[in-house]
Amino acid sequence: MSEPAMTKIIKAVHGLKELQLDPDFEIQLAAYLNTQYELQPLIELYARFAISDGEFDALMRRTIWRAVARKFGHGVRIGSGVGFKHPETFEIGNQVFIGSQSYIQGRFDGTCIIGNNVWIGPQSYFDARDLIIEDYVGWGPGAKVLGSTHTGLPIDVPIIQTDLEIKSVKIATGADIGMNAVILPGVTIGQGSIVGAGAVVTKDVPAFAIAAGVPAKFLRWREGYEPSNNT
């Protein structure tokens, strides 16, 4: 029986890629679609290309997102089965990867900002009605953001009938969110921090901290980080 493989270190890929601009024809096609179709017909058109992993389908997913989004960068990759609501409120940076079967739920009066070089794992979910993900964020497969809750008041009314309270969620530059973690409404994840797999984050995580657990708690500072006396 063979011995298990030793741990090995390999170079990162996504975060080190050099930006290559999308071809002019793709940008022109997006502009054409934007002038020829209203939002809903474009969303219906997207459904034709949503499932396949083929190169042409991936190109068309990207082109339709560019046509409808508020802002859309270069080198974006959108996996098969990725769904959305209110993509017209999205601002997507350069070299963003969105893994297959992820879902981004915007709101007609909201804002969803995803910065440059963000990597989003498959089957992730974003309540993106007031969401900011800054640059170079790693988002583990199946991780989720909840950006709203019902007030639950008055007490004699079913909770689902009570007012919805939307709270901003922010994931700062360079943070890493573990697989199946859950970020709750109003939370800010600090720059360069790490959230462990399966964590449920109910309060802010400081920059360069490591937090894990249910509910998530501060474990330690990242190696090499020396907090000031005021932290």
PAZA-643935 format. One line per 8 residues: their letters; for each residue x, y, z of N, C-alpha, C, CB. Coordinates in steps of 0.001 Angstrom, whole numbers. Glycine has a CB too. Example, Ala and Ser with C-alpha at 12.3 -4.5 7.8 and 13.67 -1.06 7.14 Angstrom:
// PAZA-643935
AS = 13190:-5690:7800:12300:-4500:7800:13200:-3300:7800:11308:-4473:9046  12850:-2250:7080:13670:-1060:7140:12900:30:7870:14084:-598:5725
This chain:
// PAZA-643935
MSEPAMTK = 856:-1196:0:0:0:0:885:1236:0:-965:11:1234  624:2156:-922:1479:3337:-1071:1266:4313:74:1209:4031:-2409  2316:5069:368:2249:6094:1397:1482:7307:880:3660:6499:1850  763:8036:1762:74:9246:1319:1072:10288:830:-781:9825:2454  635:11101:-111:1509:12119:-689:1896:13149:361:826:12805:-1879  3124:13624:256:3588:14676:1147:2944:16002:757:5128:14786:1110  2827:16914:1724:2344:18259:1420:3310:18937:464:2177:19096:2712  2782:19651:-523:3642:20380:-1439:3094:21776:-1677:3783:19628:-2765
IIKAVHGL = 3971:22684:-1967:3618:24081:-2230:3761:24334:-3716:4511:25065:-1406  2724:24898:-4331:2775:25261:-5743:2398:26724:-5891:1834:24362:-6588  2776:27318:-6991:2513:28732:-7227:1010:28993:-7403:3285:29214:-8463  559:30144:-6899:-815:30585:-7153:-994:30841:-8645:-1152:31865:-6332  -2241:30756:-9104:-2534:30980:-10515:-3399:32224:-10702:-3231:29756:-11116  -4606:32198:-10156:-5575:33258:-10453:-5052:34641:-10058:-6891:32980:-9732  -4502:34767:-8868:-4103:36082:-8375:-2869:36656:-9018:-3886:36015:-6936  -2156:35850:-9826:-908:36308:-10441:-1019:36503:-11948:193:35328:-10147
KELQLDPD = -2187:36251:-12504:-2349:36372:-13952:-2194:37823:-14401:-3717:35830:-14383  -1528:37977:-15538:-1421:39301:-16149:-2709:39602:-16907:-186:39384:-17100  -3211:40808:-16756:-4480:41176:-17381:-4344:41227:-18898:-4967:42529:-16849  -5257:40555:-19571:-5371:40640:-21018:-6743:41208:-21353:-5155:39247:-21690  -6755:42247:-22163:-8016:42889:-22507:-8860:41980:-23388:-7763:44224:-23211  -10145:42024:-23194:-11057:41261:-24034:-11029:41823:-25453:-12496:41290:-23457  -11262:40981:-26443:-11201:41446:-27838:-12286:42478:-28149:-11335:40258:-28793  -11993:43343:-29098:-12912:44418:-29458:-14268:43888:-29911:-12305:45273:-30552
FEIQLAAY = -14274:42761:-30644:-15553:42265:-31158:-16498:41897:-30023:-15330:41054:-32064  -15935:41413:-28913:-16766:41022:-27784:-17387:42260:-27128:-15938:40222:-26755  -16616:43289:-26987:-17112:44538:-26405:-18158:45171:-27325:-15943:45526:-26155  -17915:45114:-28618:-18868:45673:-29578:-20165:44869:-29607:-18248:45716:-30977  -20049:43550:-29466:-21250:42716:-29419:-22084:43050:-28195:-20877:41227:-29414  -21439:43253:-27065:-22165:43633:-25854:-22874:44970:-26040:-21209:43705:-24655  -22204:45917:-26670:-22818:47218:-26923:-24017:47082:-27861:-21788:48189:-27518  -23888:46217:-28856:-25002:45979:-29777:-26192:45376:-29047:-24567:45057:-30919
LNTQYELQ = -25945:44352:-28228:-27038:43727:-27484:-27719:44742:-26566:-26516:42535:-26664  -26927:45620:-25971:-27470:46631:-25071:-28422:47580:-25786:-26346:47417:-24435  -28137:47874:-27054:-28996:48798:-27804:-30205:48104:-28425:-28194:49480:-28893  -30110:46787:-28616:-31161:46069:-29327:-32180:45394:-28414:-30545:45044:-30211  -31808:45158:-27153:-32667:44395:-26249:-32899:45156:-24949:-32051:43023:-25953  -34090:45010:-24414:-34359:45455:-23052:-33775:44423:-22079:-35898:45649:-22814  -33787:44771:-20791:-33156:43917:-19787:-33744:42509:-19763:-33291:44546:-18420  -35060:42385:-19697:-35662:41062:-19559:-35389:40149:-20743:-37138:41198:-19372
PLIELYAR = -35507:40626:-21979:-35123:39762:-23105:-33661:39327:-23069:-35392:40475:-24403  -32776:40180:-22566:-31376:39792:-22449:-31191:38680:-21422:-30524:40997:-22072  -31936:38779:-20326:-31871:37726:-19306:-32396:36410:-19876:-32681:38129:-18047  -33454:36480:-20663:-33980:35281:-21302:-32978:34719:-22312:-35316:35585:-21991  -32270:35594:-23008:-31241:35155:-23940:-30102:34457:-23204:-30705:36344:-24741  -29760:34957:-22032:-28689:34365:-21221:-28976:32898:-20914:-28512:35150:-19912  -30242:32582:-20704:-30620:31211:-20349:-30188:30211:-21417:-32128:31119:-20136  -30082:30638:-22665:-29672:29737:-23739:-28211:29286:-23583:-29864:30420:-25093
FAISDGEF = -27415:30091:-22888:-25983:29836:-22806:-25527:29536:-21376:-25219:31025:-23349  -26468:29396:-20450:-26126:29328:-19030:-25516:27995:-18610:-27347:29589:-18208  -25833:26911:-19283:-25518:25593:-18751:-24223:24995:-19299:-26646:24664:-19038  -23969:25159:-20576:-22847:24467:-21210:-21488:25017:-20754:-22963:24577:-22723  -20481:24148:-20753:-19109:24550:-20454:-18329:24915:-21708:-18394:23444:-19715  -18986:24911:-22845:-18309:25212:-24105:-17786:26633:-24168:-19240:24975:-25254  -16762:26823:-24999:-16107:28133:-25098:-17057:29213:-25604:-14897:28045:-26019  -17897:28868:-26607:-18822:29859:-27149:-19862:30273:-26112:-19515:29311:-28395
DALMRRTI = -20374:29300:-25370:-21363:29615:-24340:-20757:30504:-23253:-21918:28322:-23719  -19508:30219:-22875:-18837:31056:-21877:-18664:32479:-22393:-17471:30460:-21503  -18321:32614:-23666:-18188:33941:-24262:-19515:34690:-24225:-17683:33831:-25704  -20598:34009:-24555:-21901:34663:-24582:-22373:35031:-23176:-22927:33761:-25258  -22076:34199:-22185:-22421:34576:-20801:-21730:35883:-20429:-22018:33452:-19802  -20446:35933:-20738:-19669:37127:-20412:-20188:38347:-21183:-18178:36895:-20725  -20519:38154:-22438:-20993:39266:-23272:-22327:39806:-22774:-21128:38820:-24731  -23224:38921:-22386:-24538:39377:-21899:-24384:40078:-20555:-25527:38185:-21773
WRAVARKF = -23540:39561:-19670:-23289:40270:-18407:-22751:41658:-18689:-22299:39485:-17517  -21819:41774:-19632:-21261:43090:-19950:-22346:44031:-20481:-20124:42954:-20981  -23293:43480:-21218:-24359:44301:-21798:-25308:44844:-20737:-25144:43494:-22817  -25513:44101:-19656:-26527:44503:-18681:-25945:45125:-17415:-27360:43316:-18307  -24709:44800:-17073:-24146:45264:-15797:-23849:46757:-15824:-22870:44491:-15467  -23831:47342:-14646:-23484:48759:-14494:-22026:48998:-14875:-23740:49229:-13046  -21184:48018:-14561:-19765:48083:-14905:-19269:46650:-15045:-18934:48878:-13821  -18372:46417:-16021:-17907:45059:-16267:-16489:45099:-16813:-18848:44322:-17245
GHGVRIGS = -15574:44374:-16148:-14169:44425:-16500:-13751:43419:-17566:-13360:44210:-15287  -12440:43288:-17718:-11850:42377:-18694:-11435:41071:-18016:-10636:43035:-19387  -11390:40017:-18809:-10892:38745:-18313:-11788:38063:-17308:-9576:38942:-17713  -13064:38356:-17316:-14017:37751:-16380:-14412:36364:-16895:-15282:38660:-16201  -14513:35417:-15984:-14967:34069:-16337:-16188:33720:-15491:-13829:33018:-16127  -17249:33309:-16156:-18513:32979:-15491:-18813:31514:-15771:-19688:33905:-15983  -18825:30709:-14740:-19007:29275:-14894:-20414:28890:-15323:-18673:28588:-13616  -20569:27633:-15670:-21879:27132:-16089:-22854:27135:-14919:-21756:25714:-16673
GVGFKHPE = -24103:27419:-15230:-25152:27392:-14222:-25151:28565:-13258:-25044:26152:-13454  -24351:29590:-13511:-24352:30768:-12639:-25634:31565:-12883:-23088:31658:-12892  -26339:31883:-11792:-27576:32637:-11901:-27470:33992:-11233:-28716:31859:-11300  -28453:34827:-11463:-28410:36186:-10909:-29809:36782:-10866:-27470:37088:-11740  -29927:37831:-10096:-31125:38656:-10066:-30679:40109:-10032:-32037:38307:-8840  -31266:40934:-10860:-30932:42352:-11006:-29448:42572:-11314:-31309:43106:-9739  -28971:41979:-12429:-27572:42182:-12820:-27256:43610:-13223:-27227:41269:-13951  -28296:44401:-13468:-28073:45809:-13815:-27500:46611:-12660:-29367:46441:-14271
TFEIGNQV = -27475:46040:-11457:-26896:46720:-10290:-25470:46238:-9995:-27782:46497:-9060  -24915:45375:-10858:-23601:44789:-10601:-22484:45674:-11142:-23511:43395:-11224  -21378:45739:-10405:-20135:46354:-10868:-19031:45316:-10691:-19811:47690:-10079  -18591:44755:-11801:-17659:43636:-11787:-16288:44112:-12282:-18189:42461:-12663  -15239:43817:-11532:-13898:44247:-11892:-13229:43331:-12901:-13052:44338:-10669  -11919:43523:-13074:-11136:42720:-14006:-10783:41363:-13398:-9860:43467:-14410  -10690:40364:-14272:-10204:39025:-13916:-10928:38425:-12714:-8724:39080:-13630  -12237:38540:-12748:-13084:37899:-11738:-13463:36508:-12237:-14364:38757:-11441
FIGSQSYI = -13392:35531:-11344:-13847:34177:-11654:-15057:33878:-10782:-12709:33119:-11427  -16161:33450:-11404:-17372:33074:-10679:-17648:31609:-10973:-18595:33977:-11081  -17514:30761:-9961:-17620:29326:-10130:-19018:28849:-10474:-17167:28652:-8900  -19097:27679:-11050:-20351:27117:-11539:-21401:27002:-10436:-20103:25755:-12153  -22645:27242:-10833:-23828:27108:-9979:-23847:28111:-8825:-23900:25704:-9424  -23075:29151:-8921:-23186:30231:-7937:-24398:31103:-8272:-21883:31090:-7902  -24868:31853:-7274:-26039:32711:-7480:-25805:34051:-6791:-27336:32031:-6939  -26026:35130:-7540:-25867:36482:-7008:-27223:37173:-7067:-24782:37293:-7807
QGRFDGTC = -27804:37441:-5906:-29140:38014:-5830:-29050:39499:-5490:-29996:37269:-4784  -29169:40332:-6517:-29201:41767:-6304:-30611:42250:-6003:-28649:42490:-7516  -30732:43560:-5918:-32025:44205:-5703:-32090:45424:-6613:-32230:44607:-4194  -33290:45763:-7079:-33429:46812:-8086:-32827:48151:-7662:-34879:47003:-8412  -32812:48427:-6345:-32268:49691:-5858:-30953:49487:-5103:-33284:50386:-4957  -30332:48332:-5299:-29124:48012:-4543:-27851:48182:-5334:-29199:46621:-4042  -26746:47745:-4731:-25432:47777:-5366:-24656:46529:-4990:-24650:49045:-4961  -24115:45873:-5995:-23219:44736:-5787:-21909:45055:-6487:-23844:43393:-6326
IIGNNVWI = -20843:45202:-5710:-19530:45530:-6257:-18588:44352:-5997:-18966:46853:-5627  -17989:43838:-7055:-16987:42783:-6957:-15717:43312:-7606:-17473:41447:-7639  -14647:43411:-6832:-13428:44055:-7289:-12583:43193:-8218:-12613:44451:-6118  -11377:43645:-8468:-10464:42965:-9387:-9879:41695:-8768:-9337:43907:-9799  -9643:40699:-9633:-8945:39480:-9248:-9614:38722:-8101:-7541:39815:-8865  -10924:38788:-8053:-11689:38018:-7064:-11947:36619:-7615:-13039:38732:-6713  -11777:35623:-6758:-12058:34228:-7130:-13196:33722:-6262:-10788:33321:-6968  -14279:33275:-6913:-15474:32792:-6217:-15673:31327:-6549:-16732:33622:-6605
GPQSYFDA = -15681:30491:-5527:-15821:29052:-5725:-17223:28637:-6144:-15446:28331:-4469  -17361:27427:-6674:-18666:26923:-7121:-19700:26897:-5993:-18510:25525:-7701  -20968:27030:-6387:-22125:26891:-5506:-22135:27923:-4373:-22155:25495:-4920  -21558:29066:-4623:-21611:30159:-3643:-22911:30935:-3802:-20394:31108:-3805  -23320:31609:-2726:-24551:32404:-2760:-24294:33781:-2159:-25695:31685:-1996  -24806:34801:-2842:-24632:36176:-2377:-25974:36894:-2323:-23657:36937:-3288  -26383:37283:-1126:-27484:38233:-959:-26842:39594:-1194:-28195:38124:492  -26878:40030:-2453:-26025:41138:-2906:-26798:42432:-3074:-25357:40780:-4215
RDLIIEDY = -27669:42706:-2137:-28461:43932:-2234:-27696:45155:-1745:-29743:43785:-1444  -26662:44934:-947:-25754:46015:-535:-24434:45343:-160:-26350:46874:685  -23659:44985:-1172:-22480:44142:-983:-21270:44737:-1683:-22742:42727:-1501  -20143:44757:-973:-18866:45160:-1561:-17850:44056:-1291:-18376:46536:-981  -17286:43514:-2350:-16159:42596:-2256:-14984:43290:-2931:-16476:41193:-2922  -13956:43613:-2163:-12828:44345:-2720:-11879:43414:-3470:-12079:45079:-1612  -10724:43951:-3895:-9800:43235:-4770:-9152:42026:-4088:-8725:44180:-5255  -8788:41042:-4893:-7995:39881:-4480:-8619:39116:-3316:-6603:40322:-4100
VGWGPGAK = -9912:39003:-3312:-10605:38190:-2309:-10748:36764:-2831:-12003:38793:-1964  -10472:35793:-1974:-10732:34398:-2291:-11988:33945:-1562:-9523:33508:-1913  -12898:33338:-2290:-14210:32969:-1737:-14409:31468:-1911:-15370:33768:-2433  -14381:30717:-832:-14436:29269:-903:-15742:28728:-1455:-14204:28701:440  -15704:27536:-2059:-16915:26917:-2594:-18020:26811:-1536:-16592:25533:-3146  -19234:27175:-1943:-20391:27043:-1068:-20525:28103:3:-20352:25743:-425  -19594:29050:76:-19710:30118:1078:-20839:31069:705:-18379:30894:1211  -21409:31735:1719:-22624:32507:1506:-22578:33850:2233:-23833:31710:1963
VLGSTHTG = -23290:34812:1664:-23546:36102:2312:-25041:36249:2506:-22973:37291:1473  -25441:36619:3722:-26820:37023:3979:-26793:38506:4309:-27473:36182:5144  -27469:39307:3503:-27408:40750:3687:-28672:41359:4252:-27100:41395:2401  -29629:40534:4647:-30887:41082:5140:-31551:40092:6093:-31831:41421:3968  -32366:40631:6983:-33176:39813:7894:-34517:40501:8106:-32445:39588:9260  -35514:39715:8483:-36798:40283:8874:-36710:40797:10314:-37934:39230:8732  -37401:41873:10589:-37350:42463:11931:-38013:41570:12975:-38020:43830:11927  -38999:40774:12556:-39711:39921:13498:-40699:40664:14374:-38738:39214:14360
LPIDVPII = -40962:41915:14047:-41880:42742:14838:-42985:43292:13955:-41125:43895:15527  -44206:43337:14492:-44620:42943:15842:-44633:41421:16023:-46005:43508:16146  -44602:40991:17261:-44417:39590:17598:-45580:38706:17170:-44206:39455:19066  -46790:39304:17020:-47964:38503:16681:-48154:38345:15179:-49199:39124:17282  -47161:38775:14395:-47220:38652:12936:-46197:37610:12500:-46952:40029:12233  -46526:36731:11550:-45521:35790:11055:-44253:36534:10619:-46089:34964:9880  -43110:36016:10992:-41850:36720:10734:-41689:37065:9263:-40670:35878:11197  -42111:36172:8389:-41944:36396:6959:-42761:37581:6454:-42328:35153:6198
QTDLEIKS = -43741:38035:7258:-44563:39184:6887:-44034:40498:7469:-45989:38962:7344  -43028:40440:8313:-42495:41663:8914:-41488:42330:7977:-41835:41354:10271  -41171:43586:8276:-40283:44364:7417:-38921:43702:7263:-40115:45765:7972  -38332:43924:6093:-37009:43401:5791:-35971:44494:6035:-36936:42883:4330  -34948:44177:6814:-33882:45125:7114:-32618:44709:6348:-33610:45192:8656  -32194:45575:5433:-31005:45307:4620:-29803:45985:5263:-31201:45802:3154  -28717:45214:5465:-27499:45745:6065:-26314:45484:5146:-27255:45121:7455  -25427:46469:5033:-24269:46348:4157:-23318:45257:4646:-23533:47685:4064
VKIATGAD = -22757:44543:3706:-21696:43567:3978:-20487:43966:3139:-22160:42086:3651  -19305:43946:3770:-18076:44314:3065:-16997:43278:3336:-17595:45720:3491  -16373:42815:2262:-15234:41911:2347:-14033:42694:1820:-15474:40564:1529  -13088:43021:2681:-11998:43920:2313:-10915:43202:1515:-11393:44544:3559  -10055:43990:916:-9003:43503:21:-8177:42373:643:-8085:44649:-364  -7985:41332:-147:-7079:40260:240:-7609:39282:1264:-5859:40840:754  -8856:39412:1672:-9425:38473:2639:-9680:37122:1980:-10732:39033:3236  -9759:36081:2799:-9995:34730:2301:-11123:34104:3120:-8693:33861:2378
IGMNAVIL = -12184:33689:2425:-13369:33130:3073:-13403:31630:2828:-14670:33806:2548  -13450:30832:3891:-13372:29385:3770:-14621:28746:3199:-13089:28794:5093  -14464:27524:2763:-15569:26749:2189:-16754:26675:3151:-15098:25333:1831  -17951:26948:2615:-19217:26835:3350:-19339:27799:4531:-19380:25432:3849  -18497:28817:4595:-18674:29850:5615:-19916:30671:5305:-17428:30764:5697  -20472:31315:6341:-21657:32164:6196:-21348:33518:6812:-22917:31514:6870  -21531:34581:6030:-21327:35951:6510:-22702:36573:6712:-20456:36801:5501  -23007:37019:7932:-24340:37523:8258:-24445:39033:8036:-24687:37186:9705
PGVTIGQG = -25668:39581:8043:-25892:40986:7702:-25080:41954:8565:-27358:41309:7833  -24581:43015:7915:-23899:44088:8613:-22450:43831:8942:-24605:44377:9841  -21916:42685:8524:-20548:42296:8900:-19530:42861:7909:-20422:40757:8968  -18385:43289:8439:-17226:43647:7632:-16093:42671:7927:-16782:45110:7908  -15552:42090:6879:-14392:41205:6998:-13163:42037:6642:-14522:39928:6061  -12238:42173:7581:-11121:43081:7414:-10106:42638:6377:-10443:43261:8706  -9282:43581:5964:-8253:43342:4964:-7332:42189:5379:-7438:44615:4735  -7097:41269:4439:-6137:40205:4659:-6514:39196:5722:-4858:40789:5006
SIVGAGAV = -7743:39201:6171:-8154:38266:7224:-8567:36929:6625:-9310:38854:8050  -8638:35912:7479:-9027:34565:7066:-10227:34125:7888:-7847:33563:7227  -11264:33660:7203:-12445:33090:7853:-12430:31588:7591:-13780:33753:7326  -12463:30788:8636:-12346:29350:8505:-13533:28699:7821:-12160:28748:9840  -13303:27514:7312:-14360:26743:6655:-15511:26484:7617:-13808:25413:6119  -16747:26681:7128:-17936:26405:7929:-18235:27417:9006:-17803:25095:8552  -17460:28490:9098:-17697:29503:10129:-19007:30244:9873:-16527:30499:10182  -19641:30696:10948:-20805:31577:10854:-20395:32905:11488:-22085:30951:11568
VTKDVPAF = -20215:33919:10647:-19624:35184:11099:-20747:36168:11441:-18676:35783:10003  -20872:36480:12717:-21951:37336:13207:-21488:38750:13534:-22573:36720:14430  -20160:38976:13575:-19638:40308:13870:-18359:40539:13088:-19387:40482:15382  -17907:41787:13044:-16765:42158:12223:-15517:41348:12583:-16480:43642:12372  -14704:41072:11567:-13420:40399:11744:-12328:41423:11464:-13285:39141:10801  -11393:41648:12393:-10341:42657:12189:-9407:42283:11040:-9528:42838:13472  -8720:43271:10510:-7733:43038:9465:-6648:42077:9952:-7108:44366:9013  -6265:41143:9081:-5177:40186:9305:-5432:39237:10483:-3888:40937:9539
AIAAGVPA = -6704:39089:10838:-7079:38134:11887:-7488:36816:11260:-8226:38692:12762  -7467:35757:12068:-8012:34464:11694:-9190:34182:12620:-6925:33331:11778  -10357:33928:12035:-11567:33669:12816:-12213:32387:12313:-12563:34863:12724  -12779:31609:13229:-13428:30356:12853:-14432:29972:13923:-12388:29227:12649  -15326:29036:13568:-16273:28509:14541:-17692:28978:14312:-15848:28888:15913  -18601:28466:15151:-20020:28810:15086:-20490:29182:16486:-20866:27629:14505  -20690:30463:16769:-20367:31593:15891:-18862:31789:15802:-21039:32883:16396  -18421:32486:14736:-16987:32676:14523:-16390:33535:15636:-16726:33324:13148
KFLRWREG = -15209:33136:16083:-14475:33878:17109:-13032:34099:16653:-14511:33123:18467  -12428:35150:17168:-11026:35435:16874:-10161:34305:17422:-10596:36804:17479  -9282:33770:16565:-8349:32736:16998:-6952:33301:17246:-8282:31624:15961  -6455:34016:16265:-5111:34590:16368:-4891:35538:15195:-4018:33473:16392  -3781:36265:15267:-3371:37098:14139:-2612:36239:13135:-2496:38294:14614  -2655:36622:11894:-1887:35916:10885:-394:36032:11160:-2213:36453:9496  314:34985:10830:1765:34975:11036:2409:36126:10258:2375:33612:10597  3264:36868:10942:3937:38006:10322:3260:39337:10574:4037:37787:8862
YEPSNNT = 2038:39297:11144:1333:40551:11421:1534:40926:12889:-188:40424:11085  1895:42171:13111:2088:42679:14478:1103:43810:14727:3556:43169:14700  21:43543:15449:-985:44596:15685:-428:45696:16541:-2232:44021:16344  -936:46893:16311:-528:48015:17147:-1185:47894:18515:-894:49362:16483  -750:48685:19440:-1300:48657:20810:-2754:49101:20846:-472:49549:21735  -3173:49786:19754:-4545:50291:19727:-5517:49270:19134:-4608:51589:18929  -5015:48117:18660:-5885:47119:18012:-6688:46345:19054:-5048:46140:17154
